[in-house]
Each structure stands twice: as C-alpha cells, then as structure tokens.
Amino acid sequence: MAAWHQTLGGCVLCWLATADADGQPNVSPKEVFAVVDEQHLVIAHIASPISVRNIQQNPKVCVSLIDIFVQKGWKLMGHAKYVNARDEAFHAHAKPLLGMVGDQFNIQGVMVVEVVQAHPILAPSYRFYPDSTTESGQIQAAMKTYGVRPVKLI
C-alpha cells in the first residue's frame, strides 16, 4: 500500500464519509485525527453522532485528507470501529488525540479506521499541466486565493 501515512503533515482537516444501514451517505469534517501506523488512523468523536451511528451500522468508510496549499492528499478506504470513552481500549486509541485537544474538547470516543486502500488525490492542474505545475506554484496560488502569507519564524 502507498505511503499515505508519511505525507499528511500539511493536512489539518479530514472528511469522513460513512453510510447508514440503508446506504444513505453522510460526509462530515473532522479536525482531530492522527496516524497511528501504516494501516490505522484514529479520529476523535467530538460532535459526530451521525458518523458514530453509521459506523455502528456499517463499518465501511472513506476518509479524504488534503493539504489545501499543495493541493495533494489521500483518499483512504477501509473499515472503522467505534471505541467509546467508557471502553477499556479507549485510552490506548485516544492517546495521540488527547494531547492534541488538551482541555479544548471533550472526546466522547474514537473512530478507529483500518485502511484497506489508499489512493492519492491531486488537483487537476497536476494532471492537465504536469510540466508547469509545481508544489511551490500551487502554494503561491492558494495563498493568493485565500489571502494569506507565509509566517516568518524568528
């Protein structure tokens, strides 16, 4: 499987797609997630009742993660299980997430995603204009579009 787990540093938000028992899809953004290893991703349940319900009914999921400046990312497909904060296994799964949120959020549980397939996501410019599209060019264009500038570290 591709090395998706090594290239997510610029991703600050992911989108979790689930479906209920009848196949009705749901997509929702998640801001607290962490790579556990080359086959697992954990996502905090902070305000995700529909995602949790769907995973309990149908474990098939898809997670999309994109670095909005570079405009590259990954589509991860696999199976998820929900681990409630009252479960014995919670702290082992939630450990990387708890350090991220501190006192900011109450993590009610963790969605543990076992990644079965990983496919790269690329902005169309990389495919249609491969000779002139670069990561640095994409970053400059995104910064202009979003009205941001790089931070100068002192």
Phi and psi in degrees as GROMACS dihedral restraints (atoms count N, CA, C in turn):
[ dihedral_restraints ]
;  ai    aj    ak    al  type     phi  dphi    fc
    3     4     5     6     1   -60.5    20    10
    4     5     6     7     1   158.7    20    10
    6     7     8     9     1   -83.4    20    10
    7     8     9    10     1    50.8    20    10
    9    10    11    12     1   -58.3    20    10
   10    11    12    13     1   -36.9    20    10
   12    13    14    15     1   -68.2    20    10
   13    14    15    16     1   -12.9    20    10
   15    16    17    18     1   -98.7    20    10
   16    17    18    19     1    -3.1    20    10
   18    19    20    21     1  -125.4    20    10
   19    20    21    22     1    27.7    20    10
   21    22    23    24     1  -104.9    20    10
   22    23    24    25     1    11.1    20    10
   24    25    26    27     1   -56.2    20    10
   25    26    27    28     1   -33.1    20    10
   27    28    29    30     1   -90.8    20    10
   28    29    30    31     1     1.9    20    10
   30    31    32    33     1   -90.3    20    10
   31    32    33    34     1   118.4    20    10
   33    34    35    36     1  -109.9    20    10
   34    35    36    37     1    -1.6    20    10
   36    37    38    39     1  -150.6    20    10
   37    38    39    40     1   143.8    20    10
   39    40    41    42     1  -129.8    20    10
   40    41    42    43     1   164.3    20    10
   42    43    44    45     1  -119.3    20    10
   43    44    45    46     1   125.6    20    10
   45    46    47    48     1  -104.2    20    10
   46    47    48    49     1   121.1    20    10
   48    49    50    51     1  -103.8    20    10
   49    50    51    52     1   128.2    20    10
   51    52    53    54     1  -131.1    20    10
   52    53    54    55     1   171.6    20    10
   54    55    56    57     1  -143.8    20    10
   55    56    57    58     1   144.1    20    10
   57    58    59    60     1   -79.8    20    10
   58    59    60    61     1  -175.4    20    10
   60    61    62    63     1   -61.5    20    10
   61    62    63    64     1   -26.1    20    10
   63    64    65    66     1   -90.1    20    10
   64    65    66    67     1    -0.8    20    10
   66    67    68    69     1    89.3    20    10
   67    68    69    70     1     5.6    20    10
   69    70    71    72     1   -70.0    20    10
   70    71    72    73     1   119.4    20    10
   72    73    74    75     1   -77.8    20    10
   73    74    75    76     1   157.1    20    10
   75    76    77    78     1  -146.1    20    10
   76    77    78    79     1   133.6    20    10
   78    79    80    81     1  -126.4    20    10
   79    80    81    82     1   131.1    20    10
   81    82    83    84     1  -144.0    20    10
   82    83    84    85     1   146.9    20    10
   84    85    86    87     1   -76.5    20    10
   85    86    87    88     1   147.3    20    10
   87    88    89    90     1  -133.7    20    10
   88    89    90    91     1   128.9    20    10
   90    91    92    93     1  -105.3    20    10
   91    92    93    94     1    -9.5    20    10
   93    94    95    96     1  -119.0    20    10
   94    95    96    97     1   104.3    20    10
   96    97    98    99     1  -150.0    20    10
   97    98    99   100     1   161.3    20    10
   99   100   101   102     1  -153.1    20    10
  100   101   102   103     1   146.5    20    10
  102   103   104   105     1   -80.8    20    10
  103   104   105   106     1   129.5    20    10
  105   106   107   108     1   -93.8    20    10
  106   107   108   109     1   -48.3    20    10
  108   109   110   111     1  -160.3    20    10
  109   110   111   112     1  -170.0    20    10
  111   112   113   114     1   -70.0    20    10
  112   113   114   115     1    -3.1    20    10
  114   115   116   117     1  -127.0    20    10
  115   116   117   118     1    -1.4    20    10
  117   118   119   120     1  -135.9    20    10
  118   119   120   121     1   142.3    20    10
  120   121   122   123     1  -129.9    20    10
  121   122   123   124     1   139.8    20    10
  123   124   125   126     1  -115.7    20    10
  124   125   126   127     1   140.4    20    10
  126   127   128   129     1  -128.3    20    10
  127   128   129   130     1   130.6    20    10
  129   130   131   132     1   -73.7    20    10
  130   131   132   133     1   138.1    20    10
  132   133   134   135     1   -93.2    20    10
  133   134   135   136     1   100.3    20    10
  135   136   137   138     1  -105.3    20    10
  136   137   138   139     1   -47.5    20    10
  138   139   140   141     1  -148.5    20    10
  139   140   141   142     1    60.6    20    10
  141   142   143   144     1  -129.6    20    10
  142   143   144   145     1    50.3    20    10
  144   145   146   147     1   -62.3    20    10
  145   146   147   148     1   -34.9    20    10
  147   148   149   150     1   -72.3    20    10
  148   149   150   151     1   -42.5    20    10
  150   151   152   153     1   -59.7    20    10
  151   152   153   154     1   -45.8    20    10
  153   154   155   156     1   -62.4    20    10
  154   155   156   157     1   -48.0    20    10
  156   157   158   159     1   -58.3    20    10
  157   158   159   160     1   -44.8    20    10
  159   160   161   162     1   -63.6    20    10
  160   161   162   163     1   -43.1    20    10
  162   163   164   165     1   -61.7    20    10
  163   164   165   166     1   -36.8    20    10
  165   166   167   168     1   -68.9    20    10
  166   167   168   169     1   -26.5    20    10
  168   169   170   171     1   -90.8    20    10
  169   170   171   172     1   -32.5    20    10
  171   172   173   174     1  -151.0    20    10
  172   173   174   175     1   106.1    20    10
  174   175   176   177     1   -74.7    20    10
  175   176   177   178     1    -6.6    20    10
  177   178   179   180     1   -71.6    20    10
  178   179   180   181     1   129.7    20    10
  180   181   182   183     1  -138.5    20    10
  181   182   183   184     1   164.7    20    10
  183   184   185   186     1  -137.8    20    10
  184   185   186   187     1   132.5    20    10
  186   187   188   189     1  -120.3    20    10
  187   188   189   190     1   129.7    20    10
  189   190   191   192     1  -112.6    20    10
  190   191   192   193     1   131.3    20    10
  192   193   194   195     1  -129.7    20    10
  193   194   195   196     1   128.4    20    10
  195   196   197   198     1  -136.2    20    10
  196   197   198   199     1   134.6    20    10
  198   199   200   201     1   -83.0    20    10
  199   200   201   202     1   109.1    20    10
  201   202   203   204     1   -68.0    20    10
  202   203   204   205     1   -21.1    20    10
  204   205   206   207     1   -82.7    20    10
  205   206   207   208     1   -47.3    20    10
  207   208   209   210     1   -76.2    20    10
  208   209   210   211     1   -25.9    20    10
  210   211   212   213     1    63.9    20    10
  211   212   213   214     1    44.0    20    10
  213   214   215   216     1  -134.6    20    10
  214   215   216   217     1   155.8    20    10
  216   217   218   219     1  -175.0    20    10
  217   218   219   220     1  -155.8    20    10
  219   220   221   222     1  -140.2    20    10
  220   221   222   223     1   143.7    20    10
  222   223   224   225     1  -106.0    20    10
  223   224   225   226     1   116.7    20    10
  225   226   227   228     1  -110.3    20    10
  226   227   228   229     1   124.9    20    10
  228   229   230   231     1  -115.1    20    10
  229   230   231   232     1   142.1    20    10
  231   232   233   234     1   178.4    20    10
  232   233   234   235     1  -150.7    20    10
  234   235   236   237     1  -125.0    20    10
  235   236   237   238     1   142.2    20    10
  237   238   239   240     1  -121.9    20    10
  238   239   240   241     1   152.9    20    10
  240   241   242   243     1  -130.1    20    10
  241   242   243   244     1   152.6    20    10
  243   244   245   246     1  -103.9    20    10
  244   245   246   247     1   130.8    20    10
  246   247   248   249     1  -117.7    20    10
  247   248   249   250     1   111.5    20    10
  249   250   251   252     1   -71.2    20    10
  250   251   252   253     1   151.8    20    10
  252   253   254   255     1   -61.5    20    10
  253   254   255   256     1   -19.7    20    10
  255   256   257   258     1   -85.5    20    10
  256   257   258   259     1   -11.0    20    10
  258   259   260   261     1   -75.0    20    10
  259   260   261   262     1   148.5    20    10
  261   262   263   264     1   -58.2    20    10
  262   263   264   265     1   -36.8    20    10
  264   265   266   267     1   -78.4    20    10
  265   266   267   268     1    -6.2    20    10
  267   268   269   270     1   -55.6    20    10
  268   269   270   271     1   -53.5    20    10
  270   271   272   273     1   -62.3    20    10
  271   272   273   274     1   -34.9    20    10
  273   274   275   276     1   -64.4    20    10
  274   275   276   277     1   -42.2    20    10
  276   277   278   279     1   -76.7    20    10
  277   278   279   280     1   -34.6    20    10
  279   280   281   282     1   -85.6    20    10
  280   281   282   283     1   -10.8    20    10
  282   283   284   285     1   -49.1    20    10
  283   284   285   286     1   -49.7    20    10
  285   286   287   288     1   -68.0    20    10
  286   287   288   289     1   -22.5    20    10
  288   289   290   291     1   -83.6    20    10
  289   290   291   292     1   -37.5    20    10
  291   292   293   294     1   -61.7    20    10
  292   293   294   295     1   -38.0    20    10
  294   295   296   297     1   -67.2    20    10
  295   296   297   298     1   -27.0    20    10
  297   298   299   300     1   -74.9    20    10
  298   299   300   301     1   -36.9    20    10
  300   301   302   303     1   -94.3    20    10
  301   302   303   304     1   -23.4    20    10
  303   304   305   306     1    54.0    20    10
  304   305   306   307     1  -126.7    20    10
  306   307   308   309     1   -96.5    20    10
  307   308   309   310     1     4.0    20    10
  309   310   311   312     1   -67.8    20    10
  310   311   312   313     1   -40.6    20    10
  312   313   314   315     1  -131.6    20    10
  313   314   315   316     1   153.5    20    10
  315   316   317   318     1   -97.6    20    10
  316   317   318   319     1   113.8    20    10
  318   319   320   321     1   -84.7    20    10
  319   320   321   322     1   114.3    20    10
  321   322   323   324     1   -81.6    20    10
  322   323   324   325     1   -20.7    20    10
  324   325   326   327     1   179.1    20    10
  325   326   327   328     1  -179.2    20    10
  327   328   329   330     1  -131.9    20    10
  328   329   330   331     1   134.8    20    10
  330   331   332   333     1   -96.5    20    10
  331   332   333   334     1   115.0    20    10
  333   334   335   336     1   -98.7    20    10
  334   335   336   337     1   115.8    20    10
  336   337   338   339     1  -103.0    20    10
  337   338   339   340     1   122.4    20    10
  339   340   341   342     1   -93.1    20    10
  340   341   342   343     1   115.7    20    10
  342   343   344   345     1   -82.7    20    10
  343   344   345   346     1   123.4    20    10
  345   346   347   348     1  -102.6    20    10
  346   347   348   349     1   -34.7    20    10
  348   349   350   351     1  -137.5    20    10
  349   350   351   352     1   143.3    20    10
  351   352   353   354     1  -132.4    20    10
  352   353   354   355     1   127.1    20    10
  354   355   356   357     1  -127.3    20    10
  355   356   357   358     1   132.6    20    10
  357   358   359   360     1   -66.7    20    10
  358   359   360   361     1   146.8    20    10
  360   361   362   363     1  -113.2    20    10
  361   362   363   364     1   129.2    20    10
  363   364   365   366     1  -130.7    20    10
  364   365   366   367     1   141.1    20    10
  366   367   368   369     1   -60.6    20    10
  367   368   369   370     1   147.4    20    10
  369   370   371   372     1   -54.7    20    10
  370   371   372   373     1   -29.5    20    10
  372   373   374   375     1   -57.2    20    10
  373   374   375   376     1   -36.4    20    10
  375   376   377   378     1   -63.5    20    10
  376   377   378   379     1   -33.0    20    10
  378   379   380   381     1   -85.3    20    10
  379   380   381   382     1   -44.1    20    10
  381   382   383   384     1   -82.1    20    10
  382   383   384   385     1   -26.2    20    10
  384   385   386   387     1  -132.2    20    10
  385   386   387   388     1    58.0    20    10
  387   388   389   390     1   -63.3    20    10
  388   389   390   391     1   -27.1    20    10
  390   391   392   393     1   -77.3    20    10
  391   392   393   394     1   -22.9    20    10
  393   394   395   396     1  -115.9    20    10
  394   395   396   397     1    -5.0    20    10
  396   397   398   399     1   -95.2    20    10
  397   398   399   400     1   123.8    20    10
  399   400   401   402     1  -128.3    20    10
  400   401   402   403     1   160.4    20    10
  402   403   404   405     1   -61.1    20    10
  403   404   405   406     1   -43.4    20    10
  405   406   407   408     1   -64.0    20    10
  406   407   408   409     1   -37.9    20    10
  408   409   410   411     1   -65.0    20    10
  409   410   411   412     1   -39.7    20    10
  411   412   413   414     1   -65.4    20    10
  412   413   414   415     1   -40.5    20    10
  414   415   416   417     1   -63.0    20    10
  415   416   417   418     1   -45.8    20    10
  417   418   419   420     1   -61.1    20    10
  418   419   420   421     1   -42.8    20    10
  420   421   422   423     1   -66.2    20    10
  421   422   423   424     1   -41.6    20    10
  423   424   425   426     1   -65.9    20    10
  424   425   426   427     1   -40.3    20    10
  426   427   428   429     1   -62.9    20    10
  427   428   429   430     1   -39.6    20    10
  429   430   431   432     1   -66.0    20    10
  430   431   432   433     1   -45.7    20    10
  432   433   434   435     1   -60.6    20    10
  433   434   435   436     1   -44.1    20    10
  435   436   437   438     1   -88.3    20    10
  436   437   438   439     1    -4.8    20    10
  438   439   440   441     1    66.9    20    10
  439   440   441   442     1    40.3    20    10
  441   442   443   444     1  -120.8    20    10
  442   443   444   445     1   162.0    20    10
  444   445   446   447     1  -128.4    20    10
  445   446   447   448     1   154.2    20    10
  447   448   449   450     1   -64.2    20    10
  448   449   450   451     1   147.5    20    10
  450   451   452   453     1   -84.9    20    10
  451   452   453   454     1   131.9    20    10
  453   454   455   456     1   -92.8    20    10
  454   455   456   457     1   117.6    20    10
  456   457   458   459     1   -82.6    20    10
  457   458   459   460     1   136.4    20    10
